[in-house]
Amino acid sequence: MELKDQRALYDQLSVITAQLESKGENLDSPWLLSKILSKFKETIQRRVLREKVSLPPTETWTRYKLMTTLDNVIKQEEEIEAQMPKKTSFRPAQPRESKGEYTAKKRPPFCFYCDSKEHWSVACTKITSPKARLEHLKKSNRCIGCGSKNHMFAECNGRGCINCGKKHHTSTCFKSANAAPSNPTMNSARSLQNQRAEEKRKSAQVRHNLVVCDERRPSVTEESDGIPNLSVMTVEETSRERRNEEIFLLTGTVRVQHPRTQQLMELNVLLDTGADRSFIEAQLAKDLELPNNGTTTMKLRTFGAQQPKQIQCINTCIEVWDAYGQGHKLHVYTHENLTTQFPRSKLDEQDIQFIRRKRIKLSTSMKGTSYSPAILIGCDQLWSLINFEAPHFDLPSGLVLVPTRLGYMVSGKKLVERDKSEDELHSSVHDVKLRVNLRRATEVNIQQYVLGLHPNVPVQVGSMEVTLSVLATPPLPVLEQIFITSNNRTALWDQKRLPSLRCLSYEHAEQLQCSLEHECECLPAESQVRCKCKDDAIMNTYQSIDNVLPATREQVRFLVHPRHGVMTKINQDVSAEIIVNVKEAIDDSITEVTDDICTIENTHLVGCYQCSKGATTAVKCTSTFNAVTAEIECGEDSFTVPCSPSGQISQLAFLMENARVQMQCTVKCGSRVNFFEVTGILKYVHKLHGNPMVYVQQKHNKTSEFRWPDVNHIVDIYLQW
């Protein structure tokens, strides 16, 4: 074992023994100490035993002394190893064993112009003209691309002439005929030799792909151009762990013309640098009525598959237009399913600002949407779409903008920032305040104020001084509630215990100055300890609708306040005493006296009785000459409302104890008093009644007090039946 392994063993044993000792286990037994020491190599054991035998007879060999001695010994060995020169071991080179024997079979030459087996077709002296050779191939029903009799030229998959690259046999090339080689046999043999070397180099390439298809071509007995077994692939990530990163693929859009409507339509494309061929969805090719240029058989093999899967692909072509309006003809193969639908990642705000500032035109939208490419462009044609003359850009997030003829494409890996939010537990520190609606009548209009009054703290409102002298609230243990806050979310912490990881402040959390109070049950074993700990499940608190603020509890409602964190509203059983001091100069001289007569018609009261919402009614106050303020008295309730010759409507609120209401009220704005009547039958509302949506929207008032309905009213109705 190396020294680093000894250090790792020591660290593991230290954790296990510390946990066992914290559970009250006795680890100072000689058998257990010798068992721990036996885990290390012999040289370390000898040095530790020297320390043990040198102890005085009065001292006892304990676990603490054993682990301390082991730590010192390993530390000394590490310092010695760090100062010693590094040793390099040389081993003589051994001959590489052969994994298998390969026998290269040389194919005899054959000429399909003169049927000779002594030379190839490119070196034939009987028919030397390219035109005459082409006519001979047509008369003998051979493919003019490779010379085979097994297929027609439309189905030929040969790579074409090795001299000019066009799709015809090398022996029929007019370009090579104009060169007039002095030794055609040697040149053709050298060309074929170079061709085989190229085939061997291509077949030796290793492709780190997920799906590989080998194209199968018909075997020919006569001579044909050397056709390499090319690989065709599509990459599809079947499963991936969720990590803090986002991958951007080279995706964009092209425009095609529909054959029937003659309108341009956009298609999603994927530039795949790991694919040898280009593909299109079979259904899309059928809808666009693309031509059928033959069928190709391919073998598809995936990771873990024992046998390849044989598929049939149609060879076709499609004409597309790029972002500059230039047309491109793509040779593609049809396939049923190119890739599964995957989400397109969304750019950050910094990247979007950079793109807009540079006025860069992207090939796709900057918004993150689901994406399914209809065309996959491989290495056989994608390089013609790359705009090498345009500059590339690096985005602030580390992504790269690749210039293409389809517009700039985003590629690369973007790291997602970790969530730095923290959960904070806090209790409510009471700051009692009374909300008062104050209406003050002046010579011009009626002014309304909403005041927040603290006990014994006067508030100046114009010429008035308002002081809250007494404020009595019911005893509510729910005010001692603990809250948990994360970013802009606040919820009620209903669990009886605190979280395991506890930090005094956010600064302590950043510096990892926290304490871990875990509740774990550990079972010791010989070389490991298995512990089962309770889960805090903090996120479940935010997922519960009943806990997230705003929330309603007995007689109170918790709301989120922008400045104070949490605000609690108490709507029941609250009493207050308010002192109002008015300091105004009163002019005794009256220059004009108007005595208007104010009238209010009988009105109907609507609402509930024995409830916090109460009952309301709308009254229309009409005066004879001027706009004045009228005084209304309905039993113990008094109001002031505005009146005018055209009439002004005001709302009057009452808290009633009975269902049937019939009150005689007076209205006065001068010396004359007029009467009007307020009647109505109110409703009985309890926490078990009402629309259930009110409880879902948390607009109800829960209370443990049971309120009885108006029994007299119920008896009257029963007697009237």
For each residue, the residues with C-beta under 8 A, 3 or more apart:
1: 5 6 9 41
2: 5 6
3: 6 7 74 77 78 81
4: 7 8
5: 1 2 8 9
6: 1 2 3 9 10 40 41 44 74 77
7: 3 4 10 11 74 78
8: 4 5 11 12
9: 1 5 6 12 13 39 40
10: 6 7 13 14 40 67 70 71 74
11: 7 8 14 15
12: 8 9 15 16
13: 9 10 16 17 36 39 67
14: 10 11 17 18 67
15: 11 12 18 19
16: 12 13 19 20 524 527 528 529
17: 13 14 20 21 27 36 63 67
18: 14 15 21 22
19: 15 16 22 23 522 529 531
20: 16 17 23 25 27 522 524 529
21: 17 18 24 25 27 63
22: 18 19
23: 19 20 522 524
24: 21
25: 20 21 524
26: 29
27: 17 20 21 32 33 63
28: 32 33 60 62 63
29: 26 32 33
30: 33 34 61
31: 34 35
32: 27 28 29 35 36 63
33: 27 28 29 30 36 37 61 62 63 66
34: 30 31 37 38
35: 31 32 38 39
36: 13 17 32 33 39 63 66
37: 33 34 40 45 48 49 66 70
38: 34 35 45
39: 9 13 35 36
40: 6 9 10 37 44 45 48 70
41: 1 6 44 45
42: 45 46
43: 46 47
44: 6 40 41 47 48 70 73 74 77
45: 37 38 40 41 42 48 49
46: 42 43 49 50
47: 43 44 50 51 73
48: 37 40 44 45 51 52 66 69 70 73
49: 37 45 46 52 53
50: 46 47 53 54
51: 47 48 54 55 69
52: 48 49 55 61 69
53: 49 50
54: 50 51
55: 51 52 59 61
56: 59
57:
58:
59: 55 56
60: 28
61: 30 33 52 55 65 66
62: 28 33 65 66
63: 17 21 27 28 32 33 36 66 67
64: 67 68
65: 61 62 68 69
66: 33 36 37 48 61 62 63 69 70
67: 10 13 14 17 63 64 70 71
68: 64 65 71 72
69: 48 51 52 65 66 72 73
70: 10 37 40 44 48 66 67 73 74
71: 10 67 68 74 75
72: 68 69 75 76
73: 44 47 48 69 70 76 77
74: 3 6 7 10 44 70 71 77 78
75: 71 72 78 79
76: 72 73 79 80
77: 3 6 44 73 74 80 81
78: 3 7 74 75 81 82
79: 75 76 82 83
80: 76 77 83 84
81: 3 77 78 84
82: 78 79
83: 79 80
84: 80 81
85:
86:
87:
88:
89:
90:
91: 94
92:
93:
94: 91
95:
96:
97:
98: 101
99:
100:
101: 98
102:
103:
104:
105:
106:
107:
108: 117
109: 117 118 119 120 223
110: 115 116 117 120 121 222 223
111: 114 115 116 117 119 120 121 123 124 223
112: 115 121 137 140 142 147 222 223
113: 121 124 126 127 133 136 171
114: 111 124 126 127
115: 110 111 112
116: 110 111 119 124
117: 108 109 110 111
118: 109
119: 109 111 116 123 124 185
120: 109 110 111 123 124 188 189 192 223
121: 110 111 112 113 124 133 147 169 171 223
122: 170 171 184 188 191
123: 111 119 120 184 185 188 189
124: 111 113 114 116 119 120 121 127 128 133 171
125: 128
126: 113 114
127: 113 114 124 132 133 136
128: 124 125 132 133 177
129: 132 133 177
130: 133 134 171 172 173 174 177
131: 134 135
132: 127 128 129 135 136
133: 113 121 124 127 128 129 130 136 137 169 171 172
134: 130 131 137 138 144 168 172
135: 131 132 138 139
136: 113 127 132 133 139 140
137: 112 133 134 140 142 143 144 147 169 172
138: 134 135 141 142 144
139: 135 136
140: 112 136 137 149
141: 138 149
142: 112 137 138 147 148 149
143: 137 146 147 148 149 151 152 153 156 158
144: 134 137 138 147 153 168 169 172
145: 153 156 158 160 167 168 169 225
146: 143 156 158 169 220 224 225 227
147: 112 121 137 142 143 144 169 171 222 223 224 225
148: 142 143 151 156 218 220 222 224
149: 140 141 142 143 220 222
150: 218 219 220
151: 143 148 155 156 218
152: 143 155 156
153: 143 144 145 156
154: 293 294
155: 151 152 294 295
156: 143 145 146 148 151 152 153 167
157: 215 217 227 296
158: 143 145 146 167 224 225 227
159: 225 227 228
160: 145 165 166 167 168 225
161: 164 165 166 167 168 169 170 172 173 175 176
162: 165 170 191 194 195 225
163: 170 173 175 176
164: 161 173 175 176
165: 160 161 162
166: 160 161 173
167: 145 156 158 160 161
168: 134 144 145 160 161 172 173
169: 121 133 137 144 145 146 147 161 172 173 225
170: 122 161 162 163 173 176 191 225
171: 113 121 122 124 130 133 147
172: 130 133 134 137 144 161 168 169
173: 130 161 163 164 166 168 169 170 176 177
174: 130 177 178
175: 161 163 164 178 179
176: 161 163 164 170 173 179 181
177: 128 129 130 173 174 180
178: 174 175
179: 175 176
180: 177
181: 176 184 187
182:
183: 186 187
184: 122 123 181 187 188
185: 119 123 188 189
186: 183 189 190
187: 181 183 184 190 191
188: 120 122 123 184 185 191 192
189: 120 123 185 186 192 193
190: 186 187 193 194
191: 122 162 170 187 188 194 195
192: 120 188 189 195 196 226
193: 189 190 196 197
194: 162 190 191 197 198
195: 162 191 192 198 199 225 226
196: 192 193 199 200 226
197: 193 194 200 201
198: 194 195 201 202 228
199: 195 196 202 203 226 228
200: 196 197 203 204
201: 197 198 204 205
202: 198 199 205 228 230
203: 199 200 228 229
204: 200 201
205: 201 202
206:
207: 212 231 233 274
208: 274
209: 212 231 233 235 274
210: 233 234 235 236 302 303
211: 233 234 235 236 300 301 302
212: 207 209 231 232 233 300 301
213: 231 232 233 298 299 300 301 311
214: 229 230 231 298 299 301 308
215: 157 229 230 232 296 297 298 299
216: 297 298 299 310
217: 157 227
218: 148 150 151
219: 150
220: 146 148 149 150 223 224
221:
222: 110 112 147 148 149
223: 109 110 111 112 120 121 147 220
224: 146 147 148 158 220 227
225: 145 146 147 158 159 160 162 169 170 195
226: 192 195 196 199
227: 146 157 158 159 217 224
228: 159 198 199 202 203
229: 203 214 215
230: 202 214 215 276 277
231: 207 209 212 213 214 276
232: 212 213 215 275 276 277 279 298 333 378
233: 207 209 210 211 212 213 272 274 275 276
234: 210 211 272 275 279 335 338 339 376
235: 209 210 211 272 274 275 339
236: 210 211 339 340
237: 240 342
238:
239:
240: 237 243
241:
242:
243: 240
244: 415 416 417 418
245: 413 414 415 416
246: 345 413 414 415 416
247: 345 412 413
248: 345 399 410 411 412 413 414
249: 270 411
250: 270 271 272 273 402 404 409 411
251: 268 269 270 271 344 363 364 371 373 409
252: 268 269 271 363 364 404 406 407 409
253: 266 267 268 269 363 364 406 407
254: 266 267 269 320 321 322 375 406
255: 264 265 266 267 320 321 322
256: 264 265 267 288 318 319 320 321
257: 262 263 264 265 319
258: 261 262 263 264 265 288
259: 262 288 289
260:
261: 258
262: 257 258 259
263: 257 258
264: 255 256 257 258 321
265: 255 256 257 258
266: 253 254 255
267: 253 254 255 256 284 320 374 375
268: 251 252 253 364 371 372 373 374 375
269: 251 252 253 254 373 374 375 376 377 406
270: 249 250 251 338 339 373 375 376 377
271: 250 251 252 377 382 385 404 409
272: 233 234 235 250 275 376 377 378 379 382
273: 250 379 382
274: 207 208 209 233 235 379
275: 232 233 234 235 272 278 279 376 377 378 379
276: 230 231 232 233 378 379 380
277: 230 232 332 333 378 380
278: 275 330 331 332 333 375 376 377 378 380 381 382
279: 232 234 275 313 332 333 334 335 338 375 376 378
280: 284 285 290 316 318 332 333 334 335 338 374 375 376
281: 284 285 334 335 336 337 338 374 375
282: 285 286 314 334 335 336
283: 286 287 336
284: 267 280 281 287 288 374 375
285: 280 281 282 288 290 314 316 318 332 334
286: 282 283 289 290
287: 283 284
288: 256 258 259 284 285 318
289: 259 286
290: 280 285 286 316 317 318
291: 316 317
292: 295 314 315 316
293: 154 314 315 316 317
294: 154 155 314 315
295: 155 292 312 313 314 315
296: 157 215 312 313 314 315 333
297: 215 216 310 311 312 313
298: 213 214 215 216 232 310 311 312 313 333
299: 213 214 215 216 308 309 310 311
300: 211 212 213 308 309 310 311
301: 211 212 213 214 305 307 308 309
302: 210 211 305 309
303: 210
304:
305: 301 302 308 309
306:
307: 301
308: 214 299 300 301 305
309: 299 300 301 302 305
310: 216 297 298 299 300
311: 213 297 298 299 300 335
312: 295 296 297 298
313: 279 295 296 297 298 333 334 335
314: 282 285 292 293 294 295 296 333 334
315: 292 293 294 295 296 331 333
316: 280 285 290 291 292 293 331 332 333 334
317: 290 291 293 329 330 331 332
318: 256 280 285 288 290 329 330 332 375
319: 256 257 327 328 329 330
320: 254 255 256 267 327 328 330 375
321: 254 255 256 264 325 326 327 328
322: 254 255 325 326 328 385 404 405 406
323: 361 363 405 406 407
324: 405
325: 321 322
326: 321 322 405
327: 319 320 321
328: 319 320 321 322 384 385 405
329: 317 318 319
330: 278 317 318 319 320 375 377 381
331: 278 315 316 317 380 381
332: 277 278 279 280 285 316 317 318 375
333: 232 277 278 279 280 296 298 313 314 315 316
334: 279 280 281 282 285 313 314 316
335: 234 279 280 281 282 311 313 338
336: 281 282 283
337: 281 340
338: 234 270 279 280 281 335 373 374 375 376
339: 234 235 236 270 342 372 373 376
340: 236 337 372
341: 370 371 372
342: 237 339 370 371 372
343: 368 369 370 371
344: 251 364 368 369 370 371
345: 246 247 248 368 414
346: 366 367 368
347: 351 352 355 366 368 395 397 399 410
348: 351 352 396 397 414
349: 352 353
350: 353 354 395 396 397
351: 347 348 354 355 395 396 397 399
352: 347 348 349 355 356 366
353: 349 350 356 357
354: 350 351 357 358 393 395 396
355: 347 351 352 358 360 362 366 395 401
356: 352 353 359
357: 353 354
358: 354 355 393
359: 356
360: 355 393 401 408
361: 323 407 408
362: 355 365 366 401 407 408 409 410
363: 251 252 253 323 404 406 407 408 409
364: 251 252 253 268 344 407 409 410
365: 362 369
366: 346 347 352 355 362
367: 346
368: 343 344 345 346 347
369: 343 344 365
370: 341 342 343 344
371: 251 268 341 342 343 344
372: 268 339 340 341 342
373: 251 268 269 270 338 339 376
374: 267 268 269 280 281 284 338
375: 254 267 268 269 270 278 279 280 281 284 318 320 330 332 338
376: 234 269 270 272 275 278 279 280 338 339 373
377: 269 270 271 272 275 278 330 381 382 385
378: 232 272 275 276 277 278 279 381 382
379: 272 273 274 275 276 382 383
380: 276 277 278 331
381: 278 330 331 377 378 384 385
382: 271 272 273 278 377 378 379 385 386
383: 379 386
384: 328 381 405
385: 271 322 328 377 381 382 404 405 406
386: 382 383 402 403 404 405
387: 390 403 404 405
388: 403
389:
390: 387 403
391: 403
392: 400 401 402 403
393: 354 358 360 400 401 408
394: 398 399 400 401
395: 347 350 351 354 355 398 399 400 401 410
396: 348 350 351 354
397: 347 348 350 351 414 415
398: 394 395 412 413 414 415
399: 248 347 351 394 395 410 411 412 413 414
400: 392 393 394 395 410 411 412
401: 355 360 362 392 393 394 395 408 409 410
402: 250 386 392 408 409 410 411
403: 386 387 388 390 391 392 408
404: 250 252 271 322 363 385 386 387 407 408 409
405: 322 323 324 326 328 384 385 386 387
406: 252 253 254 269 322 323 363 385 409
407: 252 253 323 361 362 363 364 404
408: 360 361 362 363 393 401 402 403 404
409: 250 251 252 271 362 363 364 401 402 404 406
410: 248 347 362 364 395 399 400 401 402
411: 248 249 250 399 400 402
412: 247 248 398 399 400
413: 245 246 247 248 398 399
414: 245 246 248 345 348 397 398 399
415: 244 245 246 397 398
416: 244 245 246
417: 244 420
418: 244
419:
420: 417
421: 486 487
422: 486 506 509
423: 484 485 486 499 538
424: 484 485 486 506
425: 482 483 484 493 498 499
426: 482 483 485 565
427: 480 481 482 483
428: 479 480 481 483 566 568
429:
430: 479
431: 454 564
432: 454 455 471 473
433: 452 453 454
434: 452 453 454 468 471 574 576
435: 450 451 452 453
436: 450 451 452 453 466 578
437: 448 449 450
438: 448 449 450 451 461 466
439: 446 447 448 449 640
440: 446 447 448 449 461 462 464
441: 446 447 629 640
442: 445 446 447
443:
444:
445: 442
446: 439 440 441 442 629 642
447: 439 440 441 442 462
448: 437 438 439 440
449: 437 438 439 440 461
450: 435 436 437 438
451: 435 436 438 459 461 466
452: 433 434 435 436
453: 433 434 435 436 457 459 466 467 468 578
454: 431 432 433 434 457 468
455: 432 468 469 470 471
456: 467 468 469
457: 453 454 467 468
458: 465 466 467
459: 451 453 465 466 467
460: 464 465 466
461: 438 440 449 451 464 465 466
462: 440 447
463: 582 583 584
464: 440 460 461 580 581 582 583
465: 458 459 460 461 580 581 583
466: 436 438 451 453 458 459 460 461 578 579 580
467: 453 456 457 458 459 578 579 580 581
468: 434 453 454 455 456 457 471 576 577 578
469: 455 456 577 578 579
470: 455 575 576 577
471: 432 434 455 468 574 575 576 577
472: 574 575 576
473: 432 476 570 573 574
474: 555 570 572 573 574
475:
476: 473 479 554 555 556 570
477: 480
478: 481 553 554 556
479: 428 430 476 556 568
480: 427 428 477
481: 427 428 478 492 493 553 558
482: 425 426 427 492 493
483: 425 426 427 428 490 491 492 493 549 565 566
484: 423 424 425 490 491 492 493 538 541
485: 423 424 426 489 490 491 565
486: 421 422 423 424 489 542
487: 421
488:
489: 485 486 542 548
490: 483 484 485 548 549 560 565 566
491: 483 484 485 541 542 544 547 548 549 551
492: 481 482 483 484 541 547 549 551 558
493: 425 481 482 483 484 541 547
494: 541 547
495: 541
496:
497: 519
498: 425 502 517
499: 423 425 502 536 538
500: 516 517 518 519 533 534 536
501: 514 515 516
502: 498 499 514 515 516 517
503: 506 508 509 513 514 515
504: 508 513
505: 508 509
506: 422 424 503 509 510
507: 510 511
508: 503 504 505 511 513 514
509: 422 503 505 506 512 513 514
510: 506 507
511: 507 508
512: 509
513: 503 504 508 509
514: 501 502 503 508 509
515: 501 502 503
516: 500 501 502
517: 498 500 502
518: 500 533 534
519: 497 500 533 534
520: 531 532 533 534
521: 531 532 533
522: 19 20 23 529 530 531 532
523: 529 530 531
524: 16 20 23 25 529
525: 528 529 530
526:
527: 16
528: 16 525
529: 16 19 20 522 523 524 525
530: 522 523 525
531: 19 520 521 522 523
532: 520 521 522
533: 500 518 519 520 521
534: 500 518 519 520
535:
536: 499 500
537: 540 541
538: 423 484 499 541 542
539: 542 543
540: 537 543 544
541: 484 491 492 493 494 495 537 538 544 547
542: 486 489 491 538 539 547 548
543: 539 540
544: 491 540 541 547 548
545: 548
546: 551
547: 491 492 493 494 541 542 544 551
548: 489 490 491 542 544 545 551
549: 483 490 491 492 558 559 560 566
550: 557 558 559 560 698
551: 491 492 546 547 548 557 558 698
552: 556 557 558 698 700 701 702
553: 478 481 556 557 558 702
554: 476 478 702 703 704
555: 474 476 570 571 572 573 701 702 703 704
556: 476 478 479 552 553 568 569 570
557: 550 551 552 553 568 569 571 698 701
558: 481 492 549 550 551 552 553 566 567 568
559: 549 550 566 567 568 569
560: 490 549 550 565 566 567
561: 564 565 566 567
562:
563:
564: 431 561 567
565: 426 483 485 490 560 561
566: 428 483 490 549 558 559 560 561
567: 558 559 560 561 564
568: 428 479 556 557 558 559
569: 556 557 559
570: 473 474 476 555 556 573 574
571: 555 557 574 612 701
572: 474 555 612 701 703
573: 473 474 555 570
574: 434 471 472 473 474 570 571
575: 470 471 472
576: 434 468 470 471 472
577: 468 469 470 471
578: 436 453 466 467 468 469
579: 466 467 469
580: 464 465 466 467
581: 464 465 467
582: 463 464
583: 463 464 465
584: 463
585:
586:
587:
588:
589:
590: 593
591:
592:
593: 590
594: 625 626 628 670
595: 670 671 672
596: 623 624 625 626 628 643 669 670
597: 623 624 669 670 672 674
598: 621 622 623 624 628 630 643 667 668 669 670 674
599: 621 622 667 674 676
600: 603 619 620 621 622 630 632 665 667 674 676
601: 619 620 676
602: 676 677 678 679
603: 600 617 618 619 676 677 678
604: 617 678 679 680
605: 615 616 617 654 656 661 678 679 680 682
606: 615 616 617 680 682
607: 611 613 614 615 616 654 656 682 683
608: 611 613 614 615 682 683 684 685
609: 615 656 657 658 659 682 683 684 710
610: 656 657 684 707 709 710
611: 607 608 614 685
612: 571 572 701
613: 607 608 685
614: 607 608 611 653 654 655 656
615: 605 606 607 608 609 653 654 655 656 661 680 682
616: 605 606 607 651 652 653 654
617: 603 604 605 606 651 652 654 678 680
618: 603 649 650 651 652
619: 600 601 603 632 641 649 650 652 676
620: 600 601 647 648 649
621: 598 599 600 630 641 642 643 644 647 648 650 667
622: 598 599 600 643 644 645 646 647
623: 596 597 598 626 627 628 630 643 644 645 669
624: 596 597 598 645
625: 594 596 645
626: 594 596 623 645
627: 623 642 643 644 645
628: 594 596 598 623 642 643 669 670
629: 441 446 640 641 642 643 669
630: 598 600 621 623 640 641 642 643 667 668 669
631: 638 639 640 667 668 669
632: 600 619 638 639 640 641 652 665 666 667
633: 637 638 639 665 666
634: 637 638 639 652 654 663 664 665 678
635: 663 665
636:
637: 633 634 652 654
638: 631 632 633 634
639: 631 632 633 634 650 652
640: 439 441 629 630 631 632
641: 619 621 629 630 632 648 650 652
642: 446 621 627 628 629 630 648 650
643: 596 598 621 622 623 627 628 629 630 647 648 669
644: 621 622 623 627 647 648
645: 622 623 624 625 626 627
646: 622
647: 620 621 622 643 644
648: 620 621 641 642 643 644
649: 618 619 620
650: 618 619 621 639 641 642
651: 616 617 618
652: 616 617 618 619 632 634 637 639 641 678
653: 614 615 616
654: 605 607 614 615 616 617 634 637 661
655: 614 615
656: 605 607 609 610 614 615 661 682
657: 609 610 710
658: 609 661 682 710 712 713
659: 609 681 682 683 684 709 710 713
660: 681 682 710 713 716
661: 605 615 654 656 658 678 679 680 681 682
662: 677 678 679
663: 634 635 677 678 679
664: 634 675 677
665: 600 632 633 634 635 675 676 677 678
666: 632 633 673 674 675 676
667: 598 599 600 621 630 631 632 673 674 675 676
668: 598 630 631 672 673 674
669: 596 597 598 623 628 629 630 631 643
670: 594 595 596 597 598 628
671: 595
672: 595 597 668
673: 666 667 668
674: 597 598 599 600 666 667 668
675: 664 665 666 667
676: 599 600 601 602 603 619 665 666 667
677: 602 603 662 663 664 665
678: 602 603 604 605 617 634 652 661 662 663 665
679: 602 604 605 661 662 663
680: 604 605 606 615 617 661
681: 659 660 661 713
682: 605 606 607 608 609 615 656 658 659 660 661
683: 607 608 609 659
684: 608 609 610 659 689 709 710
685: 608 611 613 689 690
686: 689 706 707
687: 700 701 702 703
688:
689: 684 685 686
690: 685 694 695 700
691: 694
692: 695 696
693: 696 697
694: 690 691 697 699 700
695: 690 692 698 700
696: 692 693
697: 693 694
698: 550 551 552 557 695
699: 694
700: 552 687 690 694 695
701: 552 555 557 571 572 612 687
702: 552 553 554 555 687
703: 554 555 572 687
704: 554 555
705:
706: 686
707: 610 686
708: 711
709: 610 659 684 713 714
710: 609 610 657 658 659 660 684 713 714
711: 708 714 715
712: 658 715 716
713: 658 659 660 681 709 710 716 717
714: 709 710 711 717 718
715: 711 712 718 719
716: 660 712 713 719 720
717: 713 714 720 721
718: 714 715 721
719: 715 716
720: 716 717
721: 717 718
